[in-house]
Amino acid sequence: MRQSCRLLFTARPHKIKEAPFMAISKPINARPLPAGLTTSQQWTLLEWIHMAGHIETELELKTFLDSVLTQAPSDRIVLALGRLNHQNQIQRLERVLNVSYPAQWLEQYMKENYAQHDPIMRIHVGQGPVIWEERFSRAKSVEEKRFIAEAASNGMGNGITFSAASERNNVGSILSLAGREPGRNAALVAMLNCLTPHLHQAAVRIANLPPASPSSMPLSQREYDIFHWMSRGKTNWEIATILDISERTVKFHVANVIRKLNANNRTHAIVLGMHLTMQHSPAASE
C-alpha cells in the first residue's frame, strides 16, 4: 500500500481491558441508545460502546472493528479521520485505518485524489447515516460521475457511511461499510450510528492530532499542524513522519510559518507563535 494510505496512529502493546461494565462517559455528540433493538442487540451495543472507550492503540481499534465486522453483512470496512471546514465537511484526510477495504482500491483512491470528487466526502459530518446509492444518484459534475463509475467497476458502488465530529479540535471521522446489505439491516444501522461517536473519540485519542488552529494565528490549519510539532521540538523529518507527508512539504510550510509570523528564523517563529497563542487563551483573559 502506498505510504499516503498508511495510518500513523501511535501504537503500543496493550490488551483491550475486559473489565465489568461501568458508567460510560458521554462523548461529544453522543447519541441515545436506539429503540426497537432486541435484548441481545442492546447488550451487544453496550458492550461495543464499553470496549470502544478503552481502546488505546491502532491495533486495538483495528481488532475491535474486525470483531464488529463479523456481525455485519459486509466484509469491507474503513475508518477515516479528517479536518473539517466551516460546513462541517471533511476538507483534508488526516488518517485512514483500513480494516478490510481492497488495498488496490485505496491505493487508487489516494493516488488519484478521489476524495475531491467523492460525494460521500461532501456529507455534513455527524448528520446521520448516508446510503451511497442515494448520494451518488444526486451527482451532477463530470468528475463525480467518473468517480462513481470507477468505484462501481471496483465493486465499491454500494455502501453506507456513518460519521461523527468534535468541535473542540475541528476533526471529523467517517466509518464506511461497502455493499448493499449493511444499509438494509435497520438494527445494524441504528447500532453503528450510536457507536460511531465512541469510535470517533477512540480514533482522535489514538491519532494525537494537533488542535484546531486558534483564530489568533494567521496560519492555515496545515501550517498550524506544522507549527504545533515545531513548538514541541520536532525536526522536519519527524514532522513529515508524524503527518505522513514529504520532508520537502514540511520545509515549504515551515517557511510559510516563519514568513506569516514575521519571524527571523524557526526559533523566533516558535516564540512569536507561542506568545500569540498564550495571549488569546482563555486562561490569559481571566
N, C-alpha and C positions, 0 to 999 in steps of 0.2 A: 504494500500500500504506500502511496505517496507520503512524503514527510508531512505535507499540509493536512493530511487526514488524521495524523497521529494525535491522540489525546495526551495532554501533558499534565494531567492531574497528578498531584503529589501522591505517591503511593508508598505505604509502609506496611509490613506484615501485621495483620490484626484480624482476629476472627470476629464475625458478627456476633454480638452478645445475644445469648438466648435466655435472658432474664425473664421473670414472670411479668405479666402485663403491669404497666404503671401508668400514671397520668400522662397523657400525650400533650406535649407542648403545642400550642396553636401557631402554625406557621403563617407568614404573611399571605393574605388572600385565601385562608383556609376555607374549605368547602364542607357543608354539613353532610353527614352520612346519608346516602340516598335511601329513599323509601322503596318498598317493594322487593327488597332482597330477601332471600331465604336466610334462615338462621346460620346455615353453613357459609353462605356468601358473606354475611355480616362478619362472621368470625374470621374468615379469610382476609377481608378488607382491613379489619382492625389489626390483624397480625402483620399485614403488609405495612401499614402505617407505623406500627411499633418498630418493625425492623428497619424501615427507611430512616427513622430517627436516630439509629445507632450506626449508620454507615459512615465510615471514616476514610476509606481508600477507594481508588478507582476499581481495584479488583473486587472489592465487596459490592460496589454498585453494579458492576457488570454481572457478577454472580447472582445478585438479587434479581436483576432484570431477566436473567436467564430463567430463574425459577418462576417468575411471573409469566414468562412466555409459555411455559409448559401448560399453563391453564388457559391459554388463549388460542383461538382457531387461526393461528398465523405462525410462521416460522421466521419472520423478519421484523426486527425492532431496532430502533436507533434513538439516541438521546442527544440533543444538541443544545448548546448554551451560547447566547449572543447578546450583544449590546442593543438596547432599544433606542428608537428615535422618539420624537415628540408624539407620534401617533401610536405609540406602543407596538411598533413593528420592529422586527429584528433587522438592524441595518448592517451588522457585521457579525459573522460567526466567530466565536472565540474558542470553543472546544466541541469536538464531536466524539461521542463514545459509541462506536459501532459494536453492537452485540451480535447481530446476525444478518445485517444487510449484505448483499453481494458486494464483495470488495471491489470488483471491477466497476460496478455502477458508481460507488462512492468515489473512486479514483477519477472517473469520467466527470462526475458532478463537480468535483473540486477543480479539476484541470480546465474544464470549460466554463467555470464560474456560473453554473446553472442557478445559483442562489439569486442572481439578479433577475432571472426570468421565471422562477418557480412561484406560481400563485400561492402556494402554501406558505412561503416565506413572507407574504404580504398580509397575512392574517393579523388581526389585532390580538396580541398575546393576552391570554387569560380570559377570553370571552366565550369559551366553551368548545366542545369537540367540533372538528371540521372534517366532513367527508370529502375526500379528494375529488370524486366524480362531480359532486355538486359545485365545488370551487373551480374545477377545470372547465366545466360547461359554460362558465361565465368569462372565460379567457377571450381577450379581444386582440391583443397585439400579435404580430407575426412571431416575435421571439417566444412569447408564452406558448403559442400553439406548436411551435417547433419543439420546445422543451417537452410538452405533454406527449407529443408523438414519439419522441426519443425515449421518454420514460416508459411508455406503453410497450415499445419494442424491446425493452429490457425487463418486461414483466413487472414494472413498477407503476402501472397506470391506475391502480386502485389502492385505497387505504384510508386510514383515519389518523388524525393528529390531535393531540391534547397539548395544552400549553399553560404556563404559569409565569408570573413575573414578580419581582421585588423592586419596589420603588426606591428603596434605600440605596442600592448600588446600580440601579438602571440596567438590570440584567433580566433577560427572559429565557425560558427554556421551552423546547418543543419535544414531545415524545411521539414518535410515529410508528405505526404498525402497518405494514403493507398487506394487501389482499382485500377481497370483498367481504369475507366473513366477519372480521372483527367488528365492523360497523353495524352488522345486523344483530349482534348479540347485545341486547339492551342492558342486561345486568352487567356484563363486562364493561361496556361503555361507561355506565354510571360509576362502577368501581374504579376504573382507571382515571376518570375525571376527578374523582375525590382524592385519589392517590397522588396525582401529578404535582400539586404544591409541595408535598413532602419530598418527592423526588427532586424537585427544583431546589429545595433547601439543601438537600444532600449534595447535589451537583455543585452548587455555589460554595458550600462549605469545603468541599474537596478541591475545587479549582483554585481557590485563593486568588481570585481576580482583584486587581486594583479597584478602589471605589470609583464612583462616578466623578467626573471632573467637576470641581467646585465652580460656581458661577464667577468667583473672583479671579479665576485663572484664565488668561487669554489663550488657552490651548484647546485643540480638538481632543476628543476622547482618546484617540490613539496616542497623541502626543502626551496626554496626561498619564496614560498607562506607562509610557516610556519614562516619564519624569518620576512616577511613583517608584519604579525599580532603581532609577538613578539615585534617588534620595536614600535608598537603602543599601547603597554601596555596590550595586551590581555592575559588572563590566558589560560592554556592548555584547560580547559573546554570550554571557549569562542571560542577558535580557532577550537576546534572539532565541535562546533555547527555551526560556520560560514562555515566551509568547508564540513560539513556533513560527518565526519569520526569519528572514535572512539578516546577517550582521550588517550588510550594506543598507538594508531598510532601516535598521536601528540607527545607524550613523546619520542617515538622512533626517530622521525625526529628532535626534539629539541636536542636530544643527538648527532645526526649526525651533526647538525649545529654547535654545540659547538666544536665538535672534528675537523671538517673541517676548522673552523676558528682559530684553535689553541687557543681557549679561556679557561679560568679557570672556568667560570660559565655562566649562562644565560645572566646576565647583561654585562659581559665582551664581550660576543659574539655579543650583540646588538651594543655596542660601536665600536668594530672592524669592524663589517659589515657595519655600517653607514659610518665609515671612508673610507672603500673601495668604497662604492657607491659614496660618495662625491668626492673622488679623481679622479674618471673616469667619472664624469658627465660633460655634455657639458659646463655648467657654470664654472666649475673648470678649464677647459682647455682654456678658453678665456683670 
